[in-house]
Amino acid sequence: MHMLMDELEITTVADRSAARVVRVSVAGDLDAATVPRLRTALAAAVAERPERLELDLARVTFCSSGAVTELDAVQRFLPGRLVITDARRPVRRMLELCDLTDWLRAA
């Protein structure tokens, strides 16, 4: 799939069972052009009041510091826990640099 520079694909699946897990899958670059879309999707996920918000970043090829700031803000407003799954090396490195590796989990 070919994506334009400012194109971001976001899919959200909410499990409304007792576990209350919301899974958000993201594909593309998380940069200044796409962070507003990420913010909107994550705000909707937080509104579900999940016990766990799983953010699948397997198809994210770049993650800016602005995107990390957005994730940090989400964690503060989330009633449950933020878990990042399947992050590629560039995304993992950014999280390591920001000392946020406690969010990482292998899927």
Buried (B, 14 or more C-beta within 10 A) or exposed (E): EEBEEEBBBBEBEBBEEEEBBBBBBBBBBBBEBBBEBBBEBBEBBBEBEBBBBBBBBEBBEBBBEBBBEBBEBBBEEBEBBBBBBBBBEBBBEBBEEBEBEEBBEEE
